[in-house]
């Protein structure tokens, strides 16, 4: 198993400047990680001259692969001009990913919180989203980068929607970032959804959630799902998801790509991430 850590896990430390990017990378390496993923959360890639090259150099010296660079994007813009501007912005992010030395880049297609306004809306948006993803994938191909979409948020999180987009784009360098926990945002069974999407995954996120039913309001700090249930991030292996079964499915499939911890629980970032990483290694070995 190629197990790594997303910088998003340590966003609180980066945002508060309790940790520098260099310190974060050294900490990730000290956990025994094979790779790191980057997000812009808490890291200034664009306004600090030379920052990207400095970070790329630090990862090389530490022997950490950069497995992914993940960004937000929204291709459902109000006007054609705004859509073209968004495509241009995402292409610039592809260039940044290449400078980081990343082999993959995940981009969203809509805002995380976006939800459909009618039953048939996705069908109406489908070709537009496919075209946008194809344009970005073609641009990324010249940099040797695989672009991905993720089951992230609400709109394309259902497994059939993510899978349909990947299959319709039909590019060898366009795949899926498969987050095993995010399916809960739309109340889909993660075990079934992982089985559905595993064949098109080029990178996987390990995370865990506590789960409560809609009529069991647990108080503040929980995310409400599409159908009103409640989820909250947990240390991997300590939540309510059947992560042991999911790991067995992934392992038995022969998947050889990178897997990253994405911890977003209430525990302190270092403690929660470290415990999640250790549990992932142990549970993989036990599967």
Wavefront OBJ file of the C-alpha trace (Angstrom):
o trace
v 0.000 0.000 0.000
v 1.233 3.470 -0.941
v -0.038 5.448 2.044
v 0.312 9.197 2.389
v -1.217 12.237 4.036
v -3.097 15.234 2.643
v -1.937 18.667 3.789
v -5.638 19.351 4.401
v -5.370 17.231 7.569
v -3.036 19.842 9.036
v -4.903 22.897 7.764
v -5.567 24.218 11.316
v -1.831 24.212 12.064
v -0.932 25.763 8.710
v -3.657 28.402 8.912
v -2.619 29.476 12.418
v 1.050 29.406 11.322
v 1.756 27.012 14.168
v 3.376 24.929 11.422
v 5.280 26.112 8.379
v 4.935 24.153 5.142
v 8.441 22.785 5.685
v 7.547 21.654 9.207
v 4.360 20.064 7.908
v 6.324 18.094 5.318
v 8.868 16.966 7.903
v 6.027 15.860 10.171
v 4.360 13.920 7.337
v 7.663 12.199 6.547
v 8.168 11.340 10.228
v 4.856 9.444 10.246
v 6.256 7.101 7.611
v 4.216 8.499 4.722
v 5.110 7.556 1.157
v 3.630 10.709 -0.313
v 1.923 14.000 0.388
v -1.095 15.625 -1.208
v -1.409 19.389 -1.378
v -4.436 21.654 -1.191
v -4.307 25.475 -1.134
v -5.877 25.488 2.352
v -3.364 27.208 4.606
v -0.644 27.261 1.922
v 0.040 30.338 -0.215
v 1.146 28.912 -3.538
v 0.380 31.893 -5.740
v 1.311 35.238 -4.134
v 4.636 34.234 -2.588
v 7.309 34.296 -5.337
v 9.244 31.066 -5.512
v 7.028 29.262 -2.984
v 6.031 26.473 -5.362
v 9.616 25.687 -6.313
v 10.727 25.818 -2.660
v 7.978 23.394 -1.648
v 8.739 21.068 -4.566
v 12.423 21.100 -3.617
v 11.595 20.319 0.026
v 9.466 17.308 -0.923
v 12.227 15.942 -3.163
v 14.856 16.300 -0.448
v 12.598 14.528 2.052
v 11.894 11.710 -0.395
v 8.158 12.420 -0.475
v 6.236 11.903 -3.695
v 3.663 14.585 -4.516
v 0.709 12.352 -5.336
v -1.947 14.992 -5.902
v -2.800 18.681 -5.945
v -6.487 19.331 -5.189
v -8.340 22.525 -6.070
v -11.866 23.871 -6.161
v -13.526 24.681 -9.489
v -16.974 25.588 -10.757
v -17.838 25.013 -14.401
v -21.505 26.008 -13.999
v -20.888 29.710 -14.484
v -23.540 32.320 -15.252
v -22.102 33.503 -18.582
v -19.914 32.053 -21.350
v -17.214 34.600 -20.527
v -17.131 33.546 -16.864
v -16.929 29.917 -17.959
v -13.940 30.674 -20.204
v -12.279 32.519 -17.341
v -12.773 29.521 -15.060
v -11.270 27.168 -17.637
v -8.262 29.483 -17.938
v -7.871 29.602 -14.150
v -7.968 25.819 -13.820
v -5.391 25.470 -16.607
v -3.087 27.743 -14.595
v -3.597 25.386 -11.666
v -2.512 22.484 -13.887
v 0.711 24.387 -14.522
v 1.130 24.888 -10.769
v 0.609 21.164 -10.176
v 3.345 20.430 -12.706
v 5.718 22.828 -10.942
v 4.992 21.040 -7.659
v 5.964 17.790 -9.329
v 2.519 16.275 -8.859
v 1.415 13.399 -11.054
v -2.288 14.126 -10.482
v -4.603 17.085 -10.010
v -8.121 16.911 -8.655
v -10.518 19.656 -9.663
v -14.127 20.079 -8.633
v -16.797 20.768 -11.236
v -19.188 22.740 -8.999
v -19.009 24.359 -5.576
v -18.970 21.902 -2.652
v -22.358 23.029 -1.281
v -24.123 23.165 -4.672
v -27.313 21.087 -4.899
v -29.603 20.435 -7.835
v -32.725 22.565 -8.089
v -34.755 19.990 -10.037
v -34.747 16.240 -10.623
v -33.559 16.528 -14.220
v -30.913 19.201 -13.723
v -27.915 16.883 -13.804
v -28.983 15.525 -17.183
v -29.089 19.073 -18.502
v -25.648 19.900 -17.093
v -24.019 16.593 -17.975
v -22.571 17.334 -21.429
v -21.297 20.729 -20.304
v -19.450 19.188 -17.351
v -18.037 16.425 -19.546
v -16.765 18.978 -22.079
v -15.093 21.055 -19.364
v -13.393 18.039 -17.810
v -12.180 16.925 -21.234
v -10.674 20.333 -21.983
v -8.736 20.329 -18.714
v -7.625 16.711 -19.121
v -6.321 17.420 -22.627
v -4.379 20.427 -21.348
v -2.961 18.405 -18.443
v -1.856 15.596 -20.751
v 0.925 17.792 -22.151
v 2.320 18.022 -18.602
v 2.018 14.291 -17.948
v -0.685 14.909 -15.353
v -3.794 12.827 -14.714
v -6.773 14.974 -13.764
v -9.528 13.668 -11.530
v -12.927 14.512 -10.180
v -13.923 13.537 -6.666
v -17.176 12.449 -5.077
v -17.071 15.739 -3.202
v -19.982 17.764 -1.865
v -23.469 16.943 -3.095
v -23.939 17.390 -6.843
v -21.696 14.713 -8.392
v -21.097 12.665 -5.243
v -23.577 9.869 -6.088
v -21.421 7.077 -7.480
v -23.342 6.787 -10.739
v -22.828 10.488 -11.508
v -19.071 10.459 -10.919
v -18.745 7.221 -12.860
v -20.777 8.526 -15.801
v -18.632 11.644 -16.084
v -15.373 9.671 -16.053
v -16.645 7.227 -18.658
v -18.041 9.984 -20.898
v -14.848 12.075 -20.790
v -13.049 8.907 -21.911
v -9.447 10.087 -21.595
v -6.594 7.863 -20.376
v -5.479 10.681 -18.063
v -8.904 11.415 -16.572
v -9.920 9.347 -13.570
v -11.605 9.596 -10.189
v -10.340 10.526 -6.756
v -12.353 8.022 -4.757
v -13.137 9.291 -1.253
v -14.558 6.357 0.674
v -16.471 8.525 3.155
v -17.954 11.325 1.076
v -20.738 9.127 -0.289
v -22.419 9.592 3.089
v -23.090 13.234 2.152
v -25.755 11.913 -0.217
v -26.713 8.970 2.030
v -25.212 6.353 -0.278
v -23.796 3.146 1.191
v -19.994 3.590 1.042
v -19.342 -0.141 0.634
v -21.564 -0.388 -2.444
v -20.310 2.919 -3.862
v -16.641 1.988 -3.503
v -17.319 -1.274 -5.347
v -19.029 0.734 -8.085
v -16.243 3.284 -8.602
v -13.034 1.432 -7.787
v -12.302 0.515 -11.401
v -11.914 4.188 -12.417
v -10.008 5.365 -9.328
v -6.429 6.609 -9.674
v -6.171 7.827 -6.081
v -8.153 7.082 -2.900
v -8.894 9.045 0.265
v -9.277 7.192 3.552
v -11.560 8.903 6.051
v -14.122 7.855 8.624
v -17.320 9.377 9.990
v -19.602 9.122 12.955
v -23.173 8.713 11.673
v -26.459 9.705 13.330
v -29.978 9.455 11.944
v -32.056 12.516 11.089
v -34.279 12.219 14.172
v -31.267 11.949 16.510
v -29.965 15.531 16.414
v -26.515 15.293 18.042
v -25.836 19.003 18.557
v -23.410 21.373 16.900
v -20.431 20.395 14.778
v -22.141 17.903 12.477
v -22.705 18.056 8.702
v -26.254 17.405 7.560
v -26.553 15.033 4.618
v -28.812 15.321 1.583
v -31.638 13.579 3.433
v -31.126 15.186 6.809
v -28.903 12.643 8.545
v -25.803 13.766 10.450
v -22.119 12.957 9.960
v -18.960 14.119 11.709
v -15.328 13.339 10.940
v -13.652 10.643 13.043
v -10.198 9.169 13.471
v -9.907 6.530 10.768
v -11.052 3.190 12.128
v -12.903 4.682 15.096
v -16.057 5.934 13.376
v -19.232 4.195 12.267
v -18.191 3.316 8.715
v -17.332 -0.272 7.832
v -13.781 0.693 6.885
v -12.466 -2.820 7.464
v -14.727 -4.229 4.765
v -13.922 -1.347 2.420
v -10.190 -1.929 2.888
v -10.679 -5.611 2.088
v -12.543 -4.707 -1.111
v -9.771 -2.337 -2.203
v -7.002 -4.776 -1.312
v -8.639 -7.725 -3.071
v -9.217 -5.620 -6.204
v -5.458 -5.355 -6.723
v -5.503 -1.551 -6.564
v -1.899 -0.264 -6.593
v -2.363 3.510 -6.632
v -1.819 6.042 -3.846
v -4.062 6.177 -0.785
v -4.123 9.294 1.393
v -5.396 10.014 4.875
v -7.817 12.955 4.938
v -8.624 13.501 8.598
v -11.228 16.154 9.460
v -12.363 15.248 12.971
v -12.596 17.255 16.191
v -9.333 15.943 17.622
v -6.163 18.035 17.351
v -4.895 17.797 13.776
v -1.584 16.093 14.524
v -3.083 13.583 16.931
v -6.045 12.717 14.708
v -3.938 12.417 11.571
v -1.236 10.322 13.238
v -3.785 7.937 14.770
v -5.643 7.681 11.448
v -2.420 6.908 9.590
v -1.413 4.199 12.072
v -4.877 2.628 11.989
v -4.912 2.601 8.188
v -1.602 0.721 8.092
v -2.758 -1.758 10.737
v -6.181 -2.395 9.214
v -4.659 -2.887 5.757
v -2.257 -5.474 7.133
v -5.113 -7.229 8.951
v -7.435 -7.303 5.910
l 1 2 3 4 5 6 7 8 9 10 11 12 13 14 15 16 17 18 19 20 21 22 23 24 25 26 27 28 29 30 31 32 33 34 35 36 37 38 39 40 41 42 43 44 45 46 47 48 49 50 51 52 53 54 55 56 57 58 59 60 61 62 63 64 65 66 67 68 69 70 71 72 73 74 75 76 77 78 79 80 81 82 83 84 85 86 87 88 89 90 91 92 93 94 95 96 97 98 99 100 101 102 103 104 105 106 107 108 109 110 111 112 113 114 115 116 117 118 119 120 121 122 123 124 125 126 127 128 129 130 131 132 133 134 135 136 137 138 139 140 141 142 143 144 145 146 147 148 149 150 151 152 153 154 155 156 157 158 159 160 161 162 163 164 165 166 167 168 169 170 171 172 173 174 175 176 177 178 179 180 181 182 183 184 185 186 187 188 189 190 191 192 193 194 195 196 197 198 199 200 201 202 203 204 205 206 207 208 209 210 211 212 213 214 215 216 217 218 219 220 221 222 223 224 225 226 227 228 229 230 231 232 233 234 235 236 237 238 239 240 241 242 243 244 245 246 247 248 249 250 251 252 253 254 255 256 257 258 259 260 261 262 263 264 265 266 267 268 269 270 271 272 273 274 275 276 277 278 279 280 281 282 283 284 285 286 287
